[in-house]
Amino acid sequence: MFWVLLLLLAWAVAGAACTRLCLAAVRAAAVDTPDVTVDQGHELTLYEAAFLSGGPARVADVTLVSMARQRRLWLAHTGWATVVDPHGRDEIERSVIGAIGPEGQSRIAPVRAAAAAADSVRSLADRLVSAGLAVPEGTASTVAAGIRQVRGAALAVLALGAAALLLPGPTGMPRDLVALWFALPLALTLSCLGIARVEAHPYSRWASPAGQRLLGALARRAKGDGDERTYLASVAVRGIRAIGEPELRAAFAHRDQPWRG
């Protein structure tokens, strides 16, 4: 009857994983502000669009691209940033200049990391969360972690069921019935994953459903050729792959590489 212990373990693993995912999904649904509190006529700024699309790092990328195209910052294809105009036009630009340092030159990777962690970016995130356009930090990642745990639980149930069926000697019950007992916790995990696919899928890591709708409207306006704002809006939504200049793209190719001075 050792297979019964394996069955109990399978139920424990499946139950714990599904419970965690359900609680995470409930918390994620609670942060979705009703549409009546969100101004659907609100036009996202470049920083807001960047944060909702890619988080703090995307805000830093858009700031660097904007300053480089205005010739106030030089981004070399080797991955170095050099200050041309030391006067930032807003708090986020000033945080970028401050991250480069008093020498006026630095690698892009540490500048990007420091700018993404600046107080001005955190304030932007707080405003978007208060407006119902962004999800609180960790909400979507908690749901994603819960889904991964349920997937792992499904694999664990399969492994435990296979071990029970391969046990030597008599089990006291026909093996097809043993397999049926293990099919129950497996069905629980698979159904939980199916429900999560439908209910939790609209949530991204940064934008709430209301924020995603505003992003969609901005993305439609950013398609095709246009003015400078349209170009930067495309970078905010799509990331550095929307950069058209080869040398500028080459500069950002170094942004995530570690540098050892």
NUFI-922078 format. One record per residue: x negated, y negated, z of N, C-alpha, C, CB in turn. Coordinates in steps of 0.001 Angstrom, whole numbers, plus 500000, padded with zeros to 6 digits. Atoms other than C-alpha are relative to their C-alpha. Glycine has a CB too. Layout:
BEGIN
XYZXYZXYZXYZ ...
//
This chain:
BEGIN
499180501218500000500000500000500000499145498730500000500928499995501213 500871501172500033497006497722499593500499498977498988498565500411499668 499507500931501014498763496227496567500961498981500594500686500761498874 499085500940499363501296494614498919499231498783500524500772500689501150 500822501124499532498523492520500470499595499103498828498739500519500735 500323500788501184497468491443496992501208499201499523499495500906498880 498787500707500395501069490521496220500258498803500914501202500952500023 499823501115499062501323488406499374499000498877499713499841500491501453 501003501008500346498096486669498418500390499253498734498628500649499822 499559500639501238499474485997494933501113498997500275500475501053498990 498917500928499647502627484448496408499462498778500741501057500711500861 500558501126499251500574482322498788499300499017499070499023500499501068 500712500866500936498365480990495992500971499245499113499034500814499144 499038500637500896501286480309493665500856498981500743500892501053499342 499153500915499240503448478722496366499271498730500398500525500685501231 500759501189499593500716476391497630499743499080498812498668500409500644 500297500821501175499789475227494120501256499294499482499389500865498891 498764500606500505503387474616493029500509498922500961501083501082499790 499570501005499027504191472767496263499190498727499858499878500541501424 500846501185500164501226470456495799500378499227498744498522500399499946 499632500685501241502221469705492207501344499293500128500046500993498842 498688500629499835505833469001493155499892498726500836500987500981500655 500161501187499164504798466581495906499304498876499232499205500344501266 500693501021500793502389464799493552500930499392498958498766500599499314 499067500510501003505100464504490882501040499079500630500694501159499282 499036500868499310507543463044493416499378498650500317500502500665501294 500681501263499714504986460438494489499789499192498727498653500260500686 500201500715501266504261459589490842501300499386499511499432500942498931 498709500537500433507963459158490089500417498810500855501076501086500057 499604501088499099508348456864493098499363498674499625499634500347501424 500666501246500359505904454317491652500505499424498692498518500217499913 499454500504501259507857453924488400501048498953500316500605501150499139 499086501087499694509476450517488882501142499981499002499266498657500001 498895500053500935512971450270487376499797498909498962501300499780500739 500179500922501112513131448492484045500521498608500302500679500534498780 499402501303499750515258445673485456499023499065500706501267500153500828 500949500849499301512282444443487489498804499639499130499529500682501261 501124500252500891509899444382484516500454499085498876499426501323499437 499697500929501080509898441481482095499566500618498683499304498633500225 500324499348501257510109443277478763499531498994498948501206500768499488 500491501008500922509382439986476994498597499547500326500916498825499995 501349500385499593506045439715478783498990500445498945499649500609501379 501056499670500957503084439603476392498717500242500775499810498866498940 501192499632499254500067441409477741498805499161499567499697501483499818 501273500623500315496799439543477968499022501097499563499445499199501227 500994499024500436493686441212476565499496500822501184498826499295499301 500481499281498825492487442087480053501059500992500501499622499007501118 498937499100499551495864443559481005500116501208499078501341499256500065 499918498896500950496035445621477822498814500941500147500072499470498574 501190499168499836492482446826478351500107500873501249498744499125500076 499891499210498767493164447912481925501038501107499847500366499095501190 498956498991500138496395449705481064499595501113499038501286499355499526 500419499000500978494681451512478180498834500841500496499623499329498703 501200499262499620491361452465479727499435499693501354498974499763499027 500452500261498651491066451123483232498928498926500096499494501249500594 500996501052499794488315448891484678498867500010498977499422500128501370 501095499935500968485644450150482281500404499384498670499559501446499791 499539500587501260487750449130479279500055498479500113501388500559499614 500010501454499798488143445634480766498594499460499799500520499633501409 501384500426500175484357445357480946499590500058498533499066500868500842 500352499883501417484008446573477349500582498853499185500488501335499440 499359501075500757486512444035476007499335498667500298501500499927500324 500677501248499645484807441234477911498662499882499293499800499910501511 501302500013500669481415442173476512500160499755498500499258501325500244 499779500179501435482768442424472953500438498574499704501051500998499483 499515501362500220484617439108473245498873498983500100501094499660501002 501102500946499829481557437255474547498958500157498904499349500187501366 500976499784501064479318438857471924500474499406498678499725501490499832 499481500540501262481583437854469045500061498473500028501394500573499710 500028501459499880481658434282470374498578499459500129500825499562501199 501412500367499922477834434250470417499612499422501354499671499008498920 500372500426498652477793433651474161499254501096500751501240499590500782 500722498854499453476244437039474805499449500775498803500934500912500915 500594499221501081473854439012472634499841501430500458498640499412499560 500092498574499703474208442781472637499136500648498930501416500666500063 500926499395500950471225444434470990500370501452499744498560499902500512 499680498609500347471550447770469216499226500992500862499701500258498524 500771499146499094468994449126471706500675500182501356498618499420500199 499273499833498750471526448780474539499696498958501051499716501326500552 500307501089499068470386445504476107500975498851499791498541499511499818 499141501180500042472583442511476947499190498788500432501251500181500906 500727501237499707471162438972476905500993498853500050498892499727498938 499102501141499833472965435877478164499555498862499089500035499534501480 500245501175500828473215433041475629500634498769500632500544500214498577 499295501083499319475800430867477383500256500450501437501347499629499264 499863499522498615475555431196481198501280499554500692498832499535500806 498778500518499386478949429568481793501192500865499572500231498508499605 498839499173500294481780432098481988501278499190500008500104501132500994 498743500736500132485261430964481040501076500487500957500505500104498589 499065499494498994487050433066483637499216500856500983501167500821499343 500670499249498942486293435199486683499356501276499468500988500341501107 500551498748500500485748438385484704498735499742499182501043500745499152 501215500339500737483272436736482338498875499619500955500271498852499018 501040500368499029481450435261485311499461501221500728500547498993501014 500497498779499370481260438704486879499044500745499068501171500912500398 500916499381500961479646440015483675498654499287500016500602499973498581 501241500771499984477089437200483684499238500244501306500295498495499823 500645499723498716476424437784487381499395501389500045500993499842501131 500536498637500013475943441508486735498719500092499182501037500972499447 501228499998500800473283440758484109498824499518500834500161499116498749 501042500428499076471323438915486775499344498690499617498963501051500100 500610501325500221469244435739487067499015499969498845499299499548501248 500948499986501116466762436870484418500697499884498654499171501269500035 499239500169501233469531436761481818499929501160499048499544498802499305 500117498837500876468861440231480450500095501267500826498678499968499207 499827498746499273469864443741481476500511501063499037500974499824501202 499388498912500752470851447136480168501517499878500079499530501378500535 498545500126500050474510447348479158500668500918501022500514500317498592 499349499033499117475285450430481271500195499469501420499191501274500046 499757500526498656474694448846484719500864498753500012498698499700500669 499128501175500079476353445611483590501451500430499910499629499121498793 498632499479500163479430447525482518500533500564501314500036501089498910 499556499402498736479578449447485793500273498932501052498951500988500520 499817501053499003479152446328487940501214499142499682498754499128500084 498844500811500372481725444331485979501300500749500250499909499585498535 498789499210499775484256447172486200500368500068501475499819501404499451 499752499923498559483881447206489995500162498637500649498879500739500673 499930501349499455484151443430490399501354499725500654499735498978498903 498763500374499316486757441823492652501055499480499018499712498942501064 499041500543500968488343440074489651500759501118499296499282499123498966 499328498866500648489111443440488026500932500689500982498969501008499447 499107499411498988490517444817491271501237499139500195499264500173501341 498838500884499889492763441753491535500941500185498812499552498532500096 499184499729501191493942442367487973500789501288500172499117500088498743 499312498736499776494768445963488891501142499846501000499015501053500489 498956500202498995496722444864491964501206499268499405499442499213501195 498893500735500619498777442399489910500813500907499076499466498790499215 499286499103500915499635445056487334500802501044500770499012500693499049 499245499049499177500647447531490029501225499323500600499109500583501121 498873500734499414502835444899491715501082499708498964499513498692500622 499037500276501065504460444120488355500667501252499462499323499277498874 499416498763500477505288447791487801499450500465498671501459499846499892 500582499634501291503043448063484733498876501021500135499481498764499301 501081499038499764500248450156486273500362500882501182498649499274500254 499755499077498890500296453145488574498913499789501046500026501490499509 501028500142498966498492452981491928498845500948499766500593500243501379 501203499213500223494983454326491940500154501404500566498793499312500623 499971498615499564494845458095492126501316500710499769499671500065501422 498706499341500145498538458747491395499997500981498849501094498976499798 500002499117501160498161460127487884498936501086500125499774499195498727 501047499000499843494895461871488749500433501089500975498702499345500478 499495498993499071496674463610491650500925500976499287500734499333501168 499133499126500786499317464945489265499162500917499116500975499171499142 500858499190500858496598466109486873499286501082500798498981499120499285 500661499001499160494768467841489713500979501097500418499389499334501244 499001499007499655498008469541490743500283500949498853501270499326500426 499768499147501164498564470817487215498845500975499819500186499148498731 501154499093500111495031472200487095500042501093501060498690499214500122 499932498994498943495593473948490420501057501055499683500302499336501350 498970499019500361498816475569489182499502500917498888501297499289499561 500578499150501050497014476777486060499037501024500600499268499137498948 500895499072499338494331478262488263500749501061500789499069499254500909 499199499036499249496999479885490417500588501053499078501116499289500763 499460499033500955498564481494487341498946501035499614500517499281498747 501080499067500321495207482987486409499690500911501183498741499235499583 500258499192498816494692484142489992501058501087500174499948499116501241 498928498998499903498084485884489997499772501118498986501387499344499772 500290498970501005497167487662486772498863500912500453499645499349498657 501142499209499542493855488764488244500399500924501155498851499074500434 499561499174498872495471489990491465500920501121499528500715499138501051 499122498956500540498135491840489511499223501079499290501011499402499052 500826499004500674495532493516487350499245500855501005499020499322499047 500710499236498970493567494509490455500923500993500677499394499063501041 499041499084499361496705496003492014500317501185499110501290499265500352 499678498906500925497441498029488902498825500941499797500439499441498659 501186499180500218493864499300488675499516500692501266498895499155499439 500418499342498759493688500476492288500064501514499838500885499549501185 499957498529500099492776504147492480500974500591501019498591500599500214 499121499308499079495118506591494111501442499562499867499539499787501400 498575500330500090498891506473494609500306498656500655500841501099500652 499592501302499453500538503105495232501301500074500773500139498990498889 498727499894499302503795504443496665501151499419499218499913499326501323 498971500594500846505705502781493849499531500112498550500281498502500398 500411499961501408505744503129490059499266498719499604501223500207499092 500841501146500341503148500884488503500745498942499186498786500469499231 499240501014500730505673499211486225500784499096500955500955500669499006 499337500827498998507563498045489316499003499086500721500729500885501012 501044500853499413504323496785490840499731498811499086498692500806500239 500211501088500959503746494761487668501165499017500033499822500561498578 498837500875499937507297493417487941499950499092501221501278500824500016 500120500834498801506671492220491492498993498857499785499572500862501206 500980501057500268503585490315490339500478499034498923498672500612499584 499464500904501029505549488879487427500804498860500617500877500778499015 499196501054499364507672486888489898499163498768500359500674500547501258 500806501208499763504901484570491235499405499430498717498882500307500978 500496500517501278503549484354487692501073499156499322499561501157499074 498906500781500581506964483182486483500170498670500723501309500794500050 499903501246499235507003480601489285498974498981499509499797500274501502 501037500933500438503707479088488200500243499515498573498628500656500097 499778500394501384504586479099484502501185499052499869500221501228499136 498847500905500054507995477504485078499645498634500585501199500607500759 500436501279499406506374474858487297499185499203498994499169500242501286 500775500680501031503920474067484510500902499459498902498962500944499407 499079500460501031506773473827482020500759498760500420500970501091499650 499284501174499496508695471387484190499069498798500068500605500284501388 500961501098499918505562469306484793499685499447498618498715500464500686 500273500450501366504964469167481053501048499006499533499946501192499043 498903500875500421508352467525480579500083498758500873501330500754500040 499748501103499084508592465372483693498784499098500199500447500539501326 501182500801499693504991464240484281499255499530498760499068500788500869 500729500358501223503878463919480645500013498513499698500576500737498835 500037501425500347504952460225480270498985499182500781501343499410500205 500926500781499187502446459152482927498592500119499445500038500459501466 501408500017500356498994458107481838499201499735501265499701498929498904 500832500204498821496046457568484132500167498598500555498540500257499669 499976501388499565496534453796484252501366499337499875499007499221499219 498761500729500277499819452591482734501220500786500459500113499690498509 498711499416499683503293453261484097500817500103498710500749499156501078 499171499970501216506086454070481602500331498610499468501286500745500274 499731501364500462506972450352481501498764499384499364500481499126501161 501230500505500579503342449474480878499686500632498671498866500218500935 500231499327501270503109452065478120500874499433498890500251501485500145 499135500592501019506067450505476339499440498668499509501417499804500551 500604501261500419504391447086476359498720500244499208499707499117501215 501196499666500763501160448696475175500351500438498588499211501093500703 499581499563501326503013450335472313500351498829499103501180500934500107 499659501192500788504396446978471195498752499243499599500937499080500786 501237500694500324500938445429471373499206500762498943499154499805501257 500743499200500978499380448318469435500587499844498602500001501478500405 499384500185501322501900447881466625499618498653499402501530500114500097 500386501312500506501034444199466358498516499941499652500335498927501022 501444500043500218497303444969466411499559500781498778499289500525501206 500370499218501171497402447174463304499689499082498823501121500982499631 500334500769501194495794445925460134499074498838500303501256499489499347 500873501162499848493669442858459519500750498864500667499450499548498641 499372501123499329494320439783461581498960499062500557500917500480501104 500901500978499418492803437031463668499146500649501086500790498812500571 500915499501498977490283437319466477500750500693501136499159498856500555 499245499373498917492923438090469107500495501382499584501187499114500412 499546498697500475494304440917466977498861501009500028500573499887498584 501176499120499966490805442353466643499704500446501423498770499288499405 500305499655498615490169442195470389501109500838500628499777498735500819 498902499174499497493621443625471103499829501443499553501353499452499521 500258498645500475492701446610468961498903500665500824499610499982498519 501068499456499150489506447073470997500545500322501387498820499002500107 499426499769498677491512446753474219500818501287500037500871498817500411 499115498833500026493945449474473161499246501270499618501150499767499023 500656498810500550491656451839471253498600500239500523499943499899498524 501355499841499504488295451224472880498960499591498974499769501421500417 501103500462500850484894450711471277500032500628498613498672500304500663 499911499439501351485790452957468335500698499052499039500734501331500030 499360500985500855487793449981467053499050498898499561501175499398500708 500975501021500377484620447874466746499544500253498566498785499998500977 500358499845501397483846447238463102498538499782499692500792499080499195 501388500318500289480293445870463296499082501158500402499588498713500725 500872498854499680477696448690463086499012499705501130499229500421498762 500984500310498970475118446878465249500644499908501378499287498696499671 499306500100498718477669446134467958500422501377500488501223499080499883 499666498624499614478854449734467931498755500723500514500614500771498803 501241499360499556475234450846468253499614499550501406498863499690499023 500305500485498652474810448645471321500812500749501047500272498494500103 499147499307499034477737450347473038499752501495500024501451499738499693 500337498576499980476426453775472100499087500326501173499333500412498684 500911499799498874473951453288474977500681499753501345498794499086499862 499412500534498774476510452171477541500103501030501104501358499445499714 499848498982498969476894455516479340498733500790500242501101500933499634 501235499250499802473312456685479086499239499464501205499121499936498743 500764500474498845471317456550482318498692499389499551499737501141500988 501247500678500319468333454254482286499077500094501197500247498523499604 501008499920498942465173454792484278498897499013499645499432501469500162 500973501027500287463020451701484414498590500451500297500312498768500777 
//
